[in-house]
Amino acid sequence: MPLGLQSTHLMILLVTGLMCLIPVFIVGVGVYILVSRSGKSQEQAAVPTSLDILKMRYAKGEITQDQFLKMKSDLS
């Protein structure tokens, strides 16, 4: 072997190198999970509920207050 390295030294270097990559892998998986969860919550927040739609219709003047209150009680 060149530079006086024996097979046991190479094995130790390989194992040590892999051990150094384990924390990097764990942190990477953690970041991936956090990013994927935050994306889902934003998508869910973007979908308006039926009450939100009803409020928007009332705010635009598409329905009267009586209609709004009736529809709101129907949703509850």
Distance bins in CASP14 RR format, pairs under 12 A and 6 or more apart:
PFRMAT RR
TARGET T0000
AUTHOR 0000-0000-0000
RMODE 2
METHOD distances of the structure
MODEL  1
1 7 1 0 0 1 0 0 0 0 0 0 0
1 8 0 0 0 0 0 1 0 0 0 0 0
1 9 0 0 0 0 1 0 0 0 0 0 0
1 10 1 0 0 1 0 0 0 0 0 0 0
2 9 0 0 0 0 0 1 0 0 0 0 0
2 10 0 0 0 0 0 1 0 0 0 0 0
3 9 0 0 0 0 1 0 0 0 0 0 0
3 10 0 0 0 0 0 1 0 0 0 0 0
3 13 0 0 0 0 0 1 0 0 0 0 0
4 10 0 0 0 0 0 1 0 0 0 0 0
5 11 0 0 0 0 0 1 0 0 0 0 0
5 12 0 0 0 0 1 0 0 0 0 0 0
5 13 0 0 0 0 1 0 0 0 0 0 0
5 14 0 0 0 0 0 1 0 0 0 0 0
6 12 0 0 0 0 1 0 0 0 0 0 0
6 13 0 0 0 0 0 1 0 0 0 0 0
7 13 0 0 0 0 0 1 0 0 0 0 0
7 14 0 0 0 0 0 1 0 0 0 0 0
8 14 0 0 0 0 0 1 0 0 0 0 0
8 15 0 0 0 0 0 1 0 0 0 0 0
9 15 0 0 0 0 0 1 0 0 0 0 0
9 16 0 0 0 0 0 1 0 0 0 0 0
10 16 0 0 0 0 0 1 0 0 0 0 0
10 17 0 0 0 0 0 1 0 0 0 0 0
11 17 0 0 0 0 0 1 0 0 0 0 0
11 18 0 0 0 0 0 1 0 0 0 0 0
12 18 0 0 0 0 0 1 0 0 0 0 0
12 19 0 0 0 0 0 1 0 0 0 0 0
13 19 0 0 0 0 0 1 0 0 0 0 0
13 20 0 0 0 0 0 1 0 0 0 0 0
14 20 0 0 0 0 0 1 0 0 0 0 0
14 21 0 0 0 0 0 1 0 0 0 0 0
15 21 0 0 0 0 0 1 0 0 0 0 0
15 22 0 0 0 0 0 1 0 0 0 0 0
16 22 0 0 0 0 0 1 0 0 0 0 0
17 23 0 0 0 0 0 1 0 0 0 0 0
17 24 0 0 0 0 0 1 0 0 0 0 0
18 24 0 0 0 0 0 1 0 0 0 0 0
18 25 0 0 0 0 1 0 0 0 0 0 0
19 25 0 0 0 0 0 1 0 0 0 0 0
19 26 0 0 0 0 0 1 0 0 0 0 0
20 26 0 0 0 0 0 1 0 0 0 0 0
21 27 0 0 0 0 0 1 0 0 0 0 0
21 28 0 0 0 0 0 1 0 0 0 0 0
22 28 0 0 0 0 0 1 0 0 0 0 0
22 29 0 0 0 0 0 1 0 0 0 0 0
23 29 0 0 0 0 0 1 0 0 0 0 0
23 30 0 0 0 0 0 1 0 0 0 0 0
24 30 0 0 0 0 0 1 0 0 0 0 0
24 31 0 0 0 0 0 1 0 0 0 0 0
25 31 0 0 0 0 0 1 0 0 0 0 0
25 32 0 0 0 0 0 1 0 0 0 0 0
26 32 0 0 0 0 0 1 0 0 0 0 0
26 33 0 0 0 0 0 1 0 0 0 0 0
27 33 0 0 0 0 0 1 0 0 0 0 0
27 34 0 0 0 0 0 1 0 0 0 0 0
28 34 0 0 0 0 1 0 0 0 0 0 0
28 35 0 0 0 0 1 0 0 0 0 0 0
28 36 0 0 0 0 0 1 0 0 0 0 0
29 35 0 0 0 0 0 1 0 0 0 0 0
29 36 0 0 0 0 0 1 0 0 0 0 0
30 36 0 0 0 0 1 0 0 0 0 0 0
30 37 0 0 0 0 0 1 0 0 0 0 0
31 37 0 0 0 0 0 1 0 0 0 0 0
31 38 0 0 0 0 0 1 0 0 0 0 0
32 38 0 0 0 0 0 1 0 0 0 0 0
32 39 0 0 0 0 0 1 0 0 0 0 0
33 39 0 0 0 0 0 1 0 0 0 0 0
33 40 0 0 0 0 0 1 0 0 0 0 0
34 40 0 0 0 0 0 1 0 0 0 0 0
34 41 0 0 0 0 0 1 0 0 0 0 0
35 41 0 0 0 0 0 1 0 0 0 0 0
35 42 0 0 0 0 0 1 0 0 0 0 0
36 42 0 0 0 0 0 1 0 0 0 0 0
36 43 0 0 0 0 0 1 0 0 0 0 0
37 43 0 0 0 0 0 1 0 0 0 0 0
37 44 0 0 0 0 0 1 0 0 0 0 0
38 44 0 0 0 0 0 1 0 0 0 0 0
38 45 0 0 0 0 0 1 0 0 0 0 0
39 45 0 0 0 0 1 0 0 0 0 0 0
39 46 0 0 0 0 0 1 0 0 0 0 0
40 46 0 0 0 0 0 1 0 0 0 0 0
40 47 0 0 0 0 0 1 0 0 0 0 0
41 47 0 0 0 0 0 1 0 0 0 0 0
45 52 0 0 0 0 0 1 0 0 0 0 0
46 52 0 0 0 0 0 1 0 0 0 0 0
47 53 0 0 0 0 0 1 0 0 0 0 0
48 54 0 0 0 0 1 0 0 0 0 0 0
48 55 0 0 0 0 1 0 0 0 0 0 0
48 56 1 0 0 1 0 0 0 0 0 0 0
48 57 0 0 0 0 0 1 0 0 0 0 0
49 55 0 0 0 0 1 0 0 0 0 0 0
49 56 0 0 0 0 0 1 0 0 0 0 0
49 72 0 0 0 0 0 1 0 0 0 0 0
49 75 0 0 0 0 1 0 0 0 0 0 0
50 56 0 0 0 0 0 1 0 0 0 0 0
50 57 0 0 0 0 0 1 0 0 0 0 0
50 71 0 0 0 0 1 0 0 0 0 0 0
50 72 0 0 0 0 1 0 0 0 0 0 0
50 74 0 0 0 0 1 0 0 0 0 0 0
50 75 1 0 1 0 0 0 0 0 0 0 0
50 76 0 0 0 0 0 1 0 0 0 0 0
51 57 0 0 0 0 0 1 0 0 0 0 0
51 58 0 0 0 0 0 1 0 0 0 0 0
51 68 0 0 0 0 0 1 0 0 0 0 0
51 71 0 0 0 0 1 0 0 0 0 0 0
51 72 1 0 0 1 0 0 0 0 0 0 0
51 73 0 0 0 0 0 1 0 0 0 0 0
51 74 0 0 0 0 0 1 0 0 0 0 0
51 75 1 0 1 0 0 0 0 0 0 0 0
51 76 0 0 0 0 1 0 0 0 0 0 0
52 58 0 0 0 0 0 1 0 0 0 0 0
52 59 0 0 0 0 0 1 0 0 0 0 0
52 72 0 0 0 0 0 1 0 0 0 0 0
52 75 0 0 0 0 0 1 0 0 0 0 0
53 59 0 0 0 0 0 1 0 0 0 0 0
53 60 0 0 0 0 0 1 0 0 0 0 0
53 62 0 0 0 0 0 1 0 0 0 0 0
53 63 0 0 0 0 0 1 0 0 0 0 0
53 68 0 0 0 0 0 1 0 0 0 0 0
53 71 0 0 0 0 1 0 0 0 0 0 0
53 72 0 0 0 0 0 1 0 0 0 0 0
53 75 0 0 0 0 1 0 0 0 0 0 0
54 60 0 0 0 0 0 1 0 0 0 0 0
54 61 0 0 0 0 0 1 0 0 0 0 0
54 62 0 0 0 0 1 0 0 0 0 0 0
54 63 1 0 0 1 0 0 0 0 0 0 0
54 65 0 0 0 0 0 1 0 0 0 0 0
54 67 0 0 0 0 1 0 0 0 0 0 0
54 68 1 0 0 1 0 0 0 0 0 0 0
54 69 0 0 0 0 0 1 0 0 0 0 0
54 70 0 0 0 0 0 1 0 0 0 0 0
54 71 1 0 1 0 0 0 0 0 0 0 0
54 72 1 0 0 1 0 0 0 0 0 0 0
54 73 0 0 0 0 0 1 0 0 0 0 0
54 74 0 0 0 0 1 0 0 0 0 0 0
54 75 1 0 0 1 0 0 0 0 0 0 0
54 76 0 0 0 0 0 1 0 0 0 0 0
55 61 0 0 0 0 0 1 0 0 0 0 0
55 62 0 0 0 0 0 1 0 0 0 0 0
55 63 0 0 0 0 0 1 0 0 0 0 0
55 68 0 0 0 0 1 0 0 0 0 0 0
55 69 0 0 0 0 0 1 0 0 0 0 0
55 71 0 0 0 0 0 1 0 0 0 0 0
55 72 0 0 0 0 1 0 0 0 0 0 0
55 75 0 0 0 0 0 1 0 0 0 0 0
56 62 0 0 0 0 1 0 0 0 0 0 0
56 63 0 0 0 0 0 1 0 0 0 0 0
56 68 0 0 0 0 0 1 0 0 0 0 0
57 63 1 0 1 0 0 0 0 0 0 0 0
57 64 0 0 0 0 0 1 0 0 0 0 0
57 65 0 0 0 0 0 1 0 0 0 0 0
57 67 0 0 0 0 1 0 0 0 0 0 0
57 68 1 0 0 1 0 0 0 0 0 0 0
57 71 0 0 0 0 1 0 0 0 0 0 0
57 72 0 0 0 0 0 1 0 0 0 0 0
58 64 0 0 0 0 1 0 0 0 0 0 0
58 65 1 0 0 1 0 0 0 0 0 0 0
58 66 0 0 0 0 0 1 0 0 0 0 0
58 67 0 0 0 0 1 0 0 0 0 0 0
58 68 1 0 1 0 0 0 0 0 0 0 0
58 69 0 0 0 0 1 0 0 0 0 0 0
58 70 0 0 0 0 0 1 0 0 0 0 0
58 71 0 0 0 0 1 0 0 0 0 0 0
58 72 0 0 0 0 1 0 0 0 0 0 0
59 65 0 0 0 0 0 1 0 0 0 0 0
59 68 0 0 0 0 1 0 0 0 0 0 0
60 68 0 0 0 0 0 1 0 0 0 0 0
61 67 0 0 0 0 1 0 0 0 0 0 0
61 68 0 0 0 0 1 0 0 0 0 0 0
62 68 0 0 0 0 1 0 0 0 0 0 0
62 71 0 0 0 0 0 1 0 0 0 0 0
63 69 0 0 0 0 1 0 0 0 0 0 0
63 70 0 0 0 0 1 0 0 0 0 0 0
63 71 1 0 0 1 0 0 0 0 0 0 0
63 72 0 0 0 0 0 1 0 0 0 0 0
64 70 0 0 0 0 1 0 0 0 0 0 0
64 71 0 0 0 0 0 1 0 0 0 0 0
65 71 0 0 0 0 0 1 0 0 0 0 0
65 72 0 0 0 0 0 1 0 0 0 0 0
66 72 0 0 0 0 0 1 0 0 0 0 0
66 73 0 0 0 0 0 1 0 0 0 0 0
67 73 0 0 0 0 0 1 0 0 0 0 0
67 74 0 0 0 0 0 1 0 0 0 0 0
68 74 0 0 0 0 0 1 0 0 0 0 0
68 75 0 0 0 0 0 1 0 0 0 0 0
69 75 0 0 0 0 0 1 0 0 0 0 0
69 76 0 0 0 0 0 1 0 0 0 0 0
70 76 0 0 0 0 0 1 0 0 0 0 0
END
